[in-house]
């Protein structure tokens, strides 16, 4: 494994699919390695009703280091119905669930028809607005339509983050203009597809930027040595942090501090220090 993060600062991975079956054999070891790497909080992504429930249960069993989201990914939007809506809304009221999602639009693969994706997206935005919760948003090849649907809901939402942003300058500027937050993954480390992001990173304000691994996906291509499994995990978040800091020409410690503060505020997560001060 790559050298552990030793700056003594805590990091937040805002998106990791820890309920993925590939983590079943060693999930506790995954969490331990994350802690040793300086990743103190992981938001476990819910991508379907069943996965959202599993994410919630996992977070409930690890309250000191995990939180979760509840939602239905656009790939699974065809299955959205009244029962799904009820279950997502119920899950979203659990204390460990800190955002509605992963929801949004994906017109790249269209595993669900666009109309079904849009209906499920609107329904989840409605739930988030009713519960006054932030949303964790997926977008691929659907920027204009996503903005059209999302924008009217923004006044009723405490926040929205574009998860795993890989778009262009125009798209980034529009998201920032709307007040959205931006999640950056190991895509920034991909010399084939991520080069354009390196310049765009400087355009993101400190208080809008967050970091994520999207584990087990998006293993940084320049990670050395690479795990034999080719599986990404939260312990590699410091590698993404260093790449982001280099692109922004900011000290690693400053980027770590800013992204962590932004994530904790966005997801309204209370730290042990906050609890002590409040008590």
C-alpha positions as CSV (number, residue, x, y, z in Angstrom):
1,X,0.0,0.0,0.0
2,X,1.1,3.6,-0.6
3,X,2.6,5.4,2.3
4,X,0.1,6.5,4.9
5,X,-1.0,10.1,5.4
6,X,1.1,11.5,8.2
7,X,0.2,15.1,8.5
8,X,-2.1,14.5,11.5
9,X,-5.2,15.9,9.8
10,X,-8.5,14.2,9.3
11,X,-10.0,13.5,5.9
12,X,-13.5,12.9,4.7
13,X,-14.3,10.5,1.8
14,X,-17.7,11.7,0.7
15,X,-18.4,8.7,-1.6
16,X,-17.4,5.1,-1.1
17,X,-19.5,2.1,-2.1
18,X,-18.6,0.0,1.0
19,X,-21.6,-2.3,0.7
20,X,-20.1,-3.6,-2.6
21,X,-19.7,-7.3,-2.4
22,X,-16.0,-7.1,-3.2
23,X,-15.5,-5.6,0.3
24,X,-17.3,-8.4,2.2
25,X,-14.2,-10.5,3.0
26,X,-12.3,-7.7,4.6
27,X,-14.5,-4.7,5.3
28,X,-13.2,-4.2,8.8
29,X,-9.7,-4.2,7.5
30,X,-10.7,-1.7,4.9
31,X,-12.0,0.6,7.7
32,X,-8.8,0.1,9.7
33,X,-6.6,1.0,6.8
34,X,-8.7,4.1,6.2
35,X,-8.2,5.2,9.8
36,X,-4.5,4.6,9.6
37,X,-4.3,6.7,6.4
38,X,-6.0,9.6,8.1
39,X,-9.5,9.1,6.7
40,X,-11.7,9.7,9.7
41,X,-15.1,9.8,8.1
42,X,-16.5,8.0,5.1
43,X,-19.9,8.6,3.6
44,X,-21.2,5.2,2.4
45,X,-23.1,5.6,-0.9
46,X,-26.7,4.3,-1.3
47,X,-27.4,3.4,-4.9
48,X,-30.7,1.5,-4.6
49,X,-33.2,0.9,-1.8
50,X,-31.5,-2.3,-0.8
51,X,-28.0,-0.8,-1.0
52,X,-29.2,2.3,0.9
53,X,-30.5,0.1,3.7
54,X,-27.3,-1.8,3.8
55,X,-25.3,1.4,3.8
56,X,-27.4,2.7,6.7
57,X,-27.0,-0.4,8.7
58,X,-23.2,-0.4,8.1
59,X,-23.0,3.2,9.2
60,X,-25.2,2.6,12.2
61,X,-22.7,-0.1,13.3
62,X,-19.8,2.2,12.9
63,X,-21.0,5.6,14.1
64,X,-17.6,7.0,14.9
65,X,-16.4,6.7,11.3
66,X,-19.3,6.1,8.9
67,X,-22.4,8.0,7.7
68,X,-24.5,7.1,4.6
69,X,-26.8,8.3,1.9
70,X,-30.1,7.0,0.8
71,X,-31.3,7.0,-2.8
72,X,-31.7,5.4,-6.2
73,X,-29.0,5.7,-8.9
74,X,-30.2,6.7,-12.4
75,X,-29.2,3.3,-13.6
76,X,-31.9,1.8,-11.4
77,X,-34.5,4.5,-12.0
78,X,-36.9,2.2,-13.9
79,X,-37.8,0.5,-10.7
80,X,-38.9,3.7,-9.0
81,X,-42.5,3.6,-7.7
82,X,-44.5,4.7,-4.7
83,X,-43.1,1.9,-2.5
84,X,-39.5,2.9,-3.5
85,X,-40.3,6.5,-2.6
86,X,-41.7,5.5,0.8
87,X,-38.7,3.4,1.6
88,X,-36.2,6.1,0.5
89,X,-38.0,8.7,2.5
90,X,-38.1,6.5,5.6
91,X,-34.3,5.6,5.3
92,X,-33.5,9.3,4.9
93,X,-34.9,10.1,8.3
94,X,-32.4,7.7,10.0
95,X,-29.8,9.7,12.0
96,X,-26.8,8.1,10.2
97,X,-28.2,9.1,6.8
98,X,-26.8,12.5,5.9
99,X,-28.0,13.0,2.3
100,X,-30.4,11.9,-0.4
101,X,-28.8,10.1,-3.3
102,X,-27.0,8.9,-5.2
103,X,-29.5,10.3,-7.6
104,X,-29.3,12.2,-10.9
105,X,-29.1,11.6,-14.6
106,X,-26.9,9.3,-16.7
107,X,-27.6,9.7,-20.4
108,X,-24.3,8.0,-21.3
109,X,-25.5,4.4,-20.8
110,X,-29.2,4.9,-20.3
111,X,-29.6,1.7,-18.4
112,X,-33.0,3.3,-17.4
113,X,-34.8,5.4,-20.0
114,X,-34.3,9.2,-19.7
115,X,-37.9,9.8,-18.8
116,X,-37.7,7.3,-15.9
117,X,-34.4,8.8,-14.7
118,X,-36.0,12.3,-14.7
119,X,-39.0,11.1,-12.8
120,X,-36.9,9.4,-10.1
121,X,-34.6,12.4,-9.9
122,X,-37.5,14.8,-9.3
123,X,-39.1,12.5,-6.7
124,X,-35.8,12.3,-4.8
125,X,-35.3,16.0,-4.9
126,X,-38.8,16.4,-3.5
127,X,-38.0,14.1,-0.6
128,X,-34.7,16.0,0.1
129,X,-36.6,19.3,0.0
130,X,-39.3,18.1,2.3
131,X,-36.7,16.7,4.8
132,X,-34.3,19.7,4.2
133,X,-31.4,17.4,3.4
134,X,-28.5,17.8,0.9
135,X,-28.4,15.7,-2.3
136,X,-25.6,13.6,-3.6
137,X,-25.9,14.0,-7.4
138,X,-24.6,11.8,-10.3
139,X,-24.4,13.3,-13.8
140,X,-23.0,11.9,-17.0
141,X,-23.7,13.3,-20.4
142,X,-26.8,15.0,-19.0
143,X,-25.6,18.4,-17.7
144,X,-28.2,20.7,-19.3
145,X,-31.2,18.6,-18.5
146,X,-29.9,18.0,-14.9
147,X,-29.6,21.7,-14.3
148,X,-33.1,22.3,-15.7
149,X,-34.5,19.9,-13.2
150,X,-32.3,20.6,-10.2
151,X,-32.3,24.4,-10.3
152,X,-35.9,25.0,-9.1
153,X,-35.3,22.8,-6.1
154,X,-32.1,24.5,-4.9
155,X,-33.8,27.2,-2.8
156,X,-35.4,24.4,-0.8
157,X,-32.2,22.4,-0.3
158,X,-29.4,23.0,2.1
159,X,-26.9,21.9,-0.6
160,X,-26.1,19.7,-3.5
161,X,-22.8,18.1,-4.5
162,X,-21.9,16.9,-8.0
163,X,-20.3,13.6,-7.2
164,X,-17.2,12.6,-9.2
165,X,-17.1,15.7,-11.4
166,X,-15.5,15.0,-14.8
167,X,-17.1,17.7,-16.9
168,X,-15.7,20.7,-18.8
169,X,-15.2,24.3,-17.9
170,X,-18.6,25.5,-19.0
171,X,-20.3,22.8,-16.9
172,X,-18.2,23.5,-13.9
173,X,-18.9,27.2,-14.1
174,X,-22.6,26.6,-14.3
175,X,-22.6,24.3,-11.3
176,X,-20.6,26.9,-9.3
177,X,-22.9,29.6,-10.4
178,X,-25.9,27.6,-9.0
179,X,-24.1,27.2,-5.7
180,X,-23.3,23.5,-6.1
181,X,-20.4,21.7,-4.4
182,X,-18.0,19.6,-6.4
183,X,-16.6,16.1,-5.5
184,X,-13.2,15.2,-7.0
185,X,-12.0,11.5,-7.3
186,X,-9.0,9.7,-8.6
187,X,-10.1,10.6,-12.1
188,X,-7.7,13.6,-11.6
189,X,-4.9,11.0,-11.6
190,X,-5.8,9.6,-15.0
191,X,-3.4,10.9,-17.6
192,X,-5.8,9.8,-20.4
193,X,-9.0,11.3,-19.2
194,X,-8.3,13.6,-16.3
195,X,-5.9,16.1,-17.8
196,X,-8.5,18.8,-18.3
197,X,-9.5,18.7,-14.7
198,X,-6.1,19.8,-13.5
199,X,-6.6,23.3,-14.7
200,X,-10.3,23.4,-13.7
201,X,-9.5,22.6,-10.1
202,X,-8.2,26.1,-9.6
203,X,-11.7,27.5,-10.4
204,X,-13.4,25.7,-7.5
205,X,-13.6,27.8,-4.3
206,X,-12.1,26.2,-1.1
207,X,-15.5,26.0,0.5
208,X,-17.1,24.2,-2.4
209,X,-14.5,21.4,-2.9
210,X,-14.7,17.9,-1.4
211,X,-12.8,14.7,-2.0
212,X,-13.9,11.1,-2.6
213,X,-12.7,7.8,-3.8
214,X,-15.9,6.2,-5.3
215,X,-14.3,2.9,-4.1
216,X,-14.1,0.2,-5.3
217,X,-14.1,2.1,-8.6
218,X,-11.7,4.7,-10.0
219,X,-8.5,3.4,-8.6
220,X,-5.9,6.2,-9.3
221,X,-4.0,5.1,-12.4
222,X,-0.7,6.6,-11.0
223,X,-0.9,4.8,-7.7
224,X,2.3,3.0,-6.9
225,X,2.3,0.2,-6.0
226,X,-1.2,-0.8,-7.3
227,X,-3.1,-3.4,-5.3
228,X,-3.3,-6.8,-7.0
229,X,-7.1,-6.7,-6.8
230,X,-7.1,-3.3,-8.7
231,X,-9.7,-2.4,-6.1
232,X,-9.9,1.2,-4.9
233,X,-10.5,1.9,-1.2
234,X,-10.8,4.9,1.1
235,X,-7.2,4.5,2.3
236,X,-6.1,5.9,-1.1
237,X,-7.9,9.2,-0.5
238,X,-4.6,10.9,0.6
239,X,-3.3,10.1,-2.9
240,X,-6.2,12.0,-4.4
241,X,-5.6,14.8,-1.9
242,X,-2.0,15.2,-2.9
243,X,-2.9,15.3,-6.6
244,X,-5.6,18.0,-5.9
245,X,-3.2,20.0,-3.8
246,X,-0.5,20.0,-6.5
247,X,-3.0,21.1,-9.2
248,X,-4.3,23.9,-7.0
249,X,-0.8,24.9,-5.9
250,X,-1.8,24.8,-2.3
251,X,-0.2,23.0,0.6
252,X,-1.5,19.5,1.2
253,X,-2.4,20.4,4.8
254,X,-4.5,23.4,3.7
255,X,-6.5,21.4,1.1
256,X,-7.0,18.6,3.7
257,X,-8.3,21.1,6.3
258,X,-10.6,22.9,3.8
259,X,-12.1,19.9,2.2
260,X,-12.7,18.3,5.6
261,X,-14.4,21.4,7.0
262,X,-16.5,21.7,3.9
263,X,-17.6,18.1,4.0
264,X,-18.5,18.1,7.7
265,X,-20.5,21.3,7.2
266,X,-22.2,20.1,4.0
267,X,-23.4,16.8,5.5
268,X,-24.1,18.4,8.9
269,X,-21.8,15.9,10.7
270,X,-21.0,16.6,14.3
271,X,-17.4,15.7,15.3
272,X,-16.4,14.6,18.8
273,X,-14.8,18.0,19.3
274,X,-18.1,19.7,18.4
275,X,-19.9,17.5,20.9
276,X,-17.5,18.3,23.7
277,X,-17.7,22.1,23.0
278,X,-21.5,21.9,22.9
279,X,-21.6,19.9,26.1
